[in-house]
Amino acid sequence: MTFRTLAFAGLALVAGLAAFLFLAAEPQGDSLAVPQTGAEAPLAAKGAAAFAGGGFGGISQTALETNAVPFKLVAAALVLDEQAHDPAARADGATLQRLLRRFGFLFPERVDGLPEGMRPNLRDKPLGMTHGFIAPVGGSRVEVANLGCAACHAGVAYAPDGAPLPGRAVLGMPNTSLDLESYTQAVFTALRRHAGSPELLATADTLFPDMGWQERASLRWIVLPLAKSRLESLAGSPRALPFPNGLPGATNGVAALKLQTGTPLMGGGAEERGFVSIPDLALRHRRSRLLADGAYAAPSGKPDMRELAAITSFFTVPSMGVNPEEAQRHIPEAEAIFVWLADYRPQGFPGPLDRAAAERGAALYASACASCHGSFDWNSGAPRLASYPDWIGDVGTDRLRARVMDERLAKAIRGSAYAAAIKVRPGEGYAAPPLAGLWASAPYLHNGSVPSLAALLDPRLRPRRFMVGGHALDWESMGLRLTAEGRYPAGYRAFAAPQWVDTAQPGLGNGGHTFGSELTAQERQALIEFLKLI
């Protein structure tokens, strides 16, 4: 659900409420999700903290126009909607957590990747949900929640048998179960059903008994009237957003950026299906271009970490609803994140491994894959990236994601505050990524249309439809654990609600990238064994 800014319209709603007017307004707040670091902490530690819970300007009155939400009101609406379907559901934190887990959000007991002694501030929020307080007008108080880096880029660890471990998250690994489309729609539907109900604020009181009088009054007299007004403006729309927002493990950042910049959407938004699968972030500092389409290039043409950090800060514009001028203020935090990322490595492959086959696979990789994805030294079975070609081009994969990053959007970026920080180069194809953490990144290709490495290397094995989200992994095919029909095995209980990937749909085509089809079955398996080690 999106909201209009709590600005001048809000003042009219609270006219005469003098109790609200004796303190200064605070239109932006700090994220309470950031783990604490001392002033003398190393820059990498500060980067890890910012990655885990940084607000990057997204805890603000401005962000409420698009991406941020008034958390307590949204939480109450979701719980009320759940109770409408399940009368036995209680209005408590356990129900709220269960609902958010359904969309792939993580509430881990352990988070790998943080410096020793550092702990995330999760409280009643999932990992990666930044939150803090703002005051739209003097004396008011509203808790605002937004999604930060770790919502998408902290994934579950896996057990030796391929079972997911949602109680253990690894910063930097992809959250291949996060379903922002279903989350957005659920919030929109719940608020539409319950915004006019007197039970909404009562449920918020029950869920958050420590809520103070200022925040309670702010929800009643400022936030709720504006939410109702916004819902009325969307009365004829079945969706909160004019475009589909992805599926588990895939997002639609280009469409969100178009909406932020006022760039026309394809088909009014319905054709904006340029989904991108969330990648592992290891070795990303070796690239000069970021994102799958390669259109966001460092001005120097080199993998300069300061330039990459500036580009990364720009991504808060579509993902968090931050305007470009505000985003630039957070470049130092992005620079700290890149210092941390330079040493980041994903969870080591936990399953069975044939090292002799892997060594044979290393030679196959060097001859067939390294020219695009980078060469690796064998390094006694712990492969190390030796060189990276920064290759970009066309390998026959679905073209929609490249097409939606069009010249009109490029012009909007060039006309923004980031004109000197980003060399926008659309239309050159897709950038080949370094393949670190590939074993945990299924499904594959830029759009997540291929469920396993076995199917990627042998296109005959690529199914038309398959499930994703809350899945386990299969070590033989090195991908999602699925039946021949693309379903989860009987008896398996997904930790998040799965969705179907239909590769016949626009933007989800599974063709192209046929490298490996000329190999024997034994060679393909050897190559997979090597890829498990990267």
Secondary structure, DSSP 8 states (H G I E B T S, - for coil): -----SSHHHHHHTTT-GGGSSS--B-B---TTS----TTS-HHHHHHHHHHH--TT-SBTTGGGTT-EEHHHHHHHHHHHHHHH-TT--SSHHHHHHHHHHTT----SEEETS-TT-----TTS-TTEEEEEEBSSTT--EEEEEE-HHHHSEEEEE-TTS-EEEEEEEETS--TT--HHHHHHHHHHHHHHHTT-THHHHHHHHH-TT--HHHHHHIIIIIHHHHHHHHHHTTT-S-SSSS---BTTEE-HHHHHHHHHT---GGGGTT----EE----TTGGG-SEESTT--EE-TTSS--HHHHHHHHHHTHHHHH---HHHHHTTHHHHHHHHHHHTT-------S---HHHHHHHHHHHHHHTHHHH-EEE-GGGS-EEEE----EE--S---HHHHHS-HHHHHHHHTSTTTTT-EE-TTS-EE----TTGGGS-SBTTTT-B-BHHHHH-GGG--SEEEESS--EETTTTEE---TTS---TT---SS--EEEETTSTT-------TTTTS-HHHHHHHHHHHTT-
